[in-house]
Amino acid sequence: MSQIDIDKLREDLEDYFGTAMFSGNPQAMMELEKVKRASDQELISLARRCGININDYTEREDTDYYR
């Protein structure tokens, strides 16, 4: 079973929209504010709409992973 690292996902989305904002995309400022206020589920939905692979943010709970 795996769990999504929401903190890392939020950080990466802040970087994504922050970079877009400073590159001259005015819509990115509003999206950046959404990222800061989003619930976990809203954050996942936003990431998917941006084409981000959520599987890159999963943490395995299985302790035998490296055996």
Chimera marker file (.cmm) of the C-alpha trace (Angstrom):
<marker_set name="trace">
<marker id="1" x="0.000" y="0.000" z="0.000" r="1" g="1" b="0" radius="0.5"/>
<marker id="2" x="1.258" y="3.510" z="-0.720" r="1" g="1" b="0" radius="0.5"/>
<marker id="3" x="0.550" y="7.035" z="0.409" r="1" g="1" b="0" radius="0.5"/>
<marker id="4" x="1.005" y="10.336" z="-1.426" r="1" g="1" b="0" radius="0.5"/>
<marker id="5" x="3.635" y="12.756" z="-0.116" r="1" g="1" b="0" radius="0.5"/>
<marker id="6" x="1.353" y="15.814" z="-0.068" r="1" g="1" b="0" radius="0.5"/>
<marker id="7" x="4.042" y="18.139" z="1.299" r="1" g="1" b="0" radius="0.5"/>
<marker id="8" x="6.395" y="17.348" z="-1.599" r="1" g="1" b="0" radius="0.5"/>
<marker id="9" x="3.544" y="17.633" z="-4.122" r="1" g="1" b="0" radius="0.5"/>
<marker id="10" x="2.520" y="21.026" z="-2.715" r="1" g="1" b="0" radius="0.5"/>
<marker id="11" x="6.139" y="22.228" z="-2.792" r="1" g="1" b="0" radius="0.5"/>
<marker id="12" x="6.594" y="21.149" z="-6.410" r="1" g="1" b="0" radius="0.5"/>
<marker id="13" x="3.324" y="22.789" z="-7.491" r="1" g="1" b="0" radius="0.5"/>
<marker id="14" x="4.363" y="26.023" z="-5.765" r="1" g="1" b="0" radius="0.5"/>
<marker id="15" x="7.637" y="25.900" z="-7.701" r="1" g="1" b="0" radius="0.5"/>
<marker id="16" x="5.777" y="25.109" z="-10.933" r="1" g="1" b="0" radius="0.5"/>
<marker id="17" x="3.324" y="27.997" z="-10.676" r="1" g="1" b="0" radius="0.5"/>
<marker id="18" x="5.877" y="30.362" z="-9.135" r="1" g="1" b="0" radius="0.5"/>
<marker id="19" x="8.152" y="29.857" z="-12.123" r="1" g="1" b="0" radius="0.5"/>
<marker id="20" x="5.239" y="30.343" z="-14.527" r="1" g="1" b="0" radius="0.5"/>
<marker id="21" x="4.254" y="33.544" z="-12.718" r="1" g="1" b="0" radius="0.5"/>
<marker id="22" x="7.734" y="35.035" z="-13.033" r="1" g="1" b="0" radius="0.5"/>
<marker id="23" x="7.828" y="33.992" z="-16.689" r="1" g="1" b="0" radius="0.5"/>
<marker id="24" x="4.923" y="36.319" z="-17.367" r="1" g="1" b="0" radius="0.5"/>
<marker id="25" x="1.872" y="34.080" z="-16.947" r="1" g="1" b="0" radius="0.5"/>
<marker id="26" x="-0.674" y="36.146" z="-14.968" r="1" g="1" b="0" radius="0.5"/>
<marker id="27" x="-2.996" y="33.131" z="-14.431" r="1" g="1" b="0" radius="0.5"/>
<marker id="28" x="-0.203" y="31.392" z="-12.518" r="1" g="1" b="0" radius="0.5"/>
<marker id="29" x="-0.567" y="33.823" z="-9.599" r="1" g="1" b="0" radius="0.5"/>
<marker id="30" x="-4.152" y="32.690" z="-9.012" r="1" g="1" b="0" radius="0.5"/>
<marker id="31" x="-3.155" y="29.042" z="-9.352" r="1" g="1" b="0" radius="0.5"/>
<marker id="32" x="-0.329" y="29.551" z="-6.867" r="1" g="1" b="0" radius="0.5"/>
<marker id="33" x="-2.837" y="30.860" z="-4.319" r="1" g="1" b="0" radius="0.5"/>
<marker id="34" x="-5.030" y="27.803" z="-4.953" r="1" g="1" b="0" radius="0.5"/>
<marker id="35" x="-2.056" y="25.547" z="-4.241" r="1" g="1" b="0" radius="0.5"/>
<marker id="36" x="-1.384" y="27.282" z="-0.935" r="1" g="1" b="0" radius="0.5"/>
<marker id="37" x="-5.005" y="26.903" z="0.248" r="1" g="1" b="0" radius="0.5"/>
<marker id="38" x="-5.912" y="23.549" z="-1.325" r="1" g="1" b="0" radius="0.5"/>
<marker id="39" x="-6.964" y="20.508" z="0.649" r="1" g="1" b="0" radius="0.5"/>
<marker id="40" x="-5.069" y="17.293" z="-0.036" r="1" g="1" b="0" radius="0.5"/>
<marker id="41" x="-7.705" y="16.074" z="-2.510" r="1" g="1" b="0" radius="0.5"/>
<marker id="42" x="-7.872" y="19.454" z="-4.282" r="1" g="1" b="0" radius="0.5"/>
<marker id="43" x="-4.091" y="19.443" z="-4.572" r="1" g="1" b="0" radius="0.5"/>
<marker id="44" x="-4.104" y="15.994" z="-6.169" r="1" g="1" b="0" radius="0.5"/>
<marker id="45" x="-6.821" y="17.062" z="-8.626" r="1" g="1" b="0" radius="0.5"/>
<marker id="46" x="-4.901" y="20.207" z="-9.548" r="1" g="1" b="0" radius="0.5"/>
<marker id="47" x="-1.713" y="18.215" z="-10.088" r="1" g="1" b="0" radius="0.5"/>
<marker id="48" x="-3.519" y="15.781" z="-12.374" r="1" g="1" b="0" radius="0.5"/>
<marker id="49" x="-4.983" y="18.652" z="-14.409" r="1" g="1" b="0" radius="0.5"/>
<marker id="50" x="-1.429" y="19.963" z="-14.848" r="1" g="1" b="0" radius="0.5"/>
<marker id="51" x="-0.301" y="16.582" z="-16.148" r="1" g="1" b="0" radius="0.5"/>
<marker id="52" x="1.758" y="15.676" z="-13.097" r="1" g="1" b="0" radius="0.5"/>
<marker id="53" x="2.149" y="11.956" z="-12.454" r="1" g="1" b="0" radius="0.5"/>
<marker id="54" x="0.882" y="11.409" z="-8.917" r="1" g="1" b="0" radius="0.5"/>
<marker id="55" x="2.708" y="8.075" z="-8.783" r="1" g="1" b="0" radius="0.5"/>
<marker id="56" x="5.953" y="10.052" z="-8.547" r="1" g="1" b="0" radius="0.5"/>
<marker id="57" x="4.789" y="11.203" z="-5.104" r="1" g="1" b="0" radius="0.5"/>
<marker id="58" x="3.856" y="7.894" z="-3.534" r="1" g="1" b="0" radius="0.5"/>
<marker id="59" x="5.596" y="6.574" z="-0.461" r="1" g="1" b="0" radius="0.5"/>
<marker id="60" x="5.573" y="2.843" z="0.106" r="1" g="1" b="0" radius="0.5"/>
<marker id="61" x="4.438" y="1.700" z="3.530" r="1" g="1" b="0" radius="0.5"/>
<marker id="62" x="5.721" y="-1.812" z="2.970" r="1" g="1" b="0" radius="0.5"/>
<marker id="63" x="8.757" y="-2.264" z="5.239" r="1" g="1" b="0" radius="0.5"/>
<marker id="64" x="9.978" y="-5.237" z="3.175" r="1" g="1" b="0" radius="0.5"/>
<marker id="65" x="10.390" y="-3.065" z="0.083" r="1" g="1" b="0" radius="0.5"/>
<marker id="66" x="14.189" y="-3.385" z="-0.082" r="1" g="1" b="0" radius="0.5"/>
<marker id="67" x="14.405" y="-7.107" z="0.670" r="1" g="1" b="0" radius="0.5"/>
<link id1="1" id2="2" r="1" g="1" b="0" radius="0.2"/>
<link id1="2" id2="3" r="1" g="1" b="0" radius="0.2"/>
<link id1="3" id2="4" r="1" g="1" b="0" radius="0.2"/>
<link id1="4" id2="5" r="1" g="1" b="0" radius="0.2"/>
<link id1="5" id2="6" r="1" g="1" b="0" radius="0.2"/>
<link id1="6" id2="7" r="1" g="1" b="0" radius="0.2"/>
<link id1="7" id2="8" r="1" g="1" b="0" radius="0.2"/>
<link id1="8" id2="9" r="1" g="1" b="0" radius="0.2"/>
<link id1="9" id2="10" r="1" g="1" b="0" radius="0.2"/>
<link id1="10" id2="11" r="1" g="1" b="0" radius="0.2"/>
<link id1="11" id2="12" r="1" g="1" b="0" radius="0.2"/>
<link id1="12" id2="13" r="1" g="1" b="0" radius="0.2"/>
<link id1="13" id2="14" r="1" g="1" b="0" radius="0.2"/>
<link id1="14" id2="15" r="1" g="1" b="0" radius="0.2"/>
<link id1="15" id2="16" r="1" g="1" b="0" radius="0.2"/>
<link id1="16" id2="17" r="1" g="1" b="0" radius="0.2"/>
<link id1="17" id2="18" r="1" g="1" b="0" radius="0.2"/>
<link id1="18" id2="19" r="1" g="1" b="0" radius="0.2"/>
<link id1="19" id2="20" r="1" g="1" b="0" radius="0.2"/>
<link id1="20" id2="21" r="1" g="1" b="0" radius="0.2"/>
<link id1="21" id2="22" r="1" g="1" b="0" radius="0.2"/>
<link id1="22" id2="23" r="1" g="1" b="0" radius="0.2"/>
<link id1="23" id2="24" r="1" g="1" b="0" radius="0.2"/>
<link id1="24" id2="25" r="1" g="1" b="0" radius="0.2"/>
<link id1="25" id2="26" r="1" g="1" b="0" radius="0.2"/>
<link id1="26" id2="27" r="1" g="1" b="0" radius="0.2"/>
<link id1="27" id2="28" r="1" g="1" b="0" radius="0.2"/>
<link id1="28" id2="29" r="1" g="1" b="0" radius="0.2"/>
<link id1="29" id2="30" r="1" g="1" b="0" radius="0.2"/>
<link id1="30" id2="31" r="1" g="1" b="0" radius="0.2"/>
<link id1="31" id2="32" r="1" g="1" b="0" radius="0.2"/>
<link id1="32" id2="33" r="1" g="1" b="0" radius="0.2"/>
<link id1="33" id2="34" r="1" g="1" b="0" radius="0.2"/>
<link id1="34" id2="35" r="1" g="1" b="0" radius="0.2"/>
<link id1="35" id2="36" r="1" g="1" b="0" radius="0.2"/>
<link id1="36" id2="37" r="1" g="1" b="0" radius="0.2"/>
<link id1="37" id2="38" r="1" g="1" b="0" radius="0.2"/>
<link id1="38" id2="39" r="1" g="1" b="0" radius="0.2"/>
<link id1="39" id2="40" r="1" g="1" b="0" radius="0.2"/>
<link id1="40" id2="41" r="1" g="1" b="0" radius="0.2"/>
<link id1="41" id2="42" r="1" g="1" b="0" radius="0.2"/>
<link id1="42" id2="43" r="1" g="1" b="0" radius="0.2"/>
<link id1="43" id2="44" r="1" g="1" b="0" radius="0.2"/>
<link id1="44" id2="45" r="1" g="1" b="0" radius="0.2"/>
<link id1="45" id2="46" r="1" g="1" b="0" radius="0.2"/>
<link id1="46" id2="47" r="1" g="1" b="0" radius="0.2"/>
<link id1="47" id2="48" r="1" g="1" b="0" radius="0.2"/>
<link id1="48" id2="49" r="1" g="1" b="0" radius="0.2"/>
<link id1="49" id2="50" r="1" g="1" b="0" radius="0.2"/>
<link id1="50" id2="51" r="1" g="1" b="0" radius="0.2"/>
<link id1="51" id2="52" r="1" g="1" b="0" radius="0.2"/>
<link id1="52" id2="53" r="1" g="1" b="0" radius="0.2"/>
<link id1="53" id2="54" r="1" g="1" b="0" radius="0.2"/>
<link id1="54" id2="55" r="1" g="1" b="0" radius="0.2"/>
<link id1="55" id2="56" r="1" g="1" b="0" radius="0.2"/>
<link id1="56" id2="57" r="1" g="1" b="0" radius="0.2"/>
<link id1="57" id2="58" r="1" g="1" b="0" radius="0.2"/>
<link id1="58" id2="59" r="1" g="1" b="0" radius="0.2"/>
<link id1="59" id2="60" r="1" g="1" b="0" radius="0.2"/>
<link id1="60" id2="61" r="1" g="1" b="0" radius="0.2"/>
<link id1="61" id2="62" r="1" g="1" b="0" radius="0.2"/>
<link id1="62" id2="63" r="1" g="1" b="0" radius="0.2"/>
<link id1="63" id2="64" r="1" g="1" b="0" radius="0.2"/>
<link id1="64" id2="65" r="1" g="1" b="0" radius="0.2"/>
<link id1="65" id2="66" r="1" g="1" b="0" radius="0.2"/>
<link id1="66" id2="67" r="1" g="1" b="0" radius="0.2"/>
</marker_set>
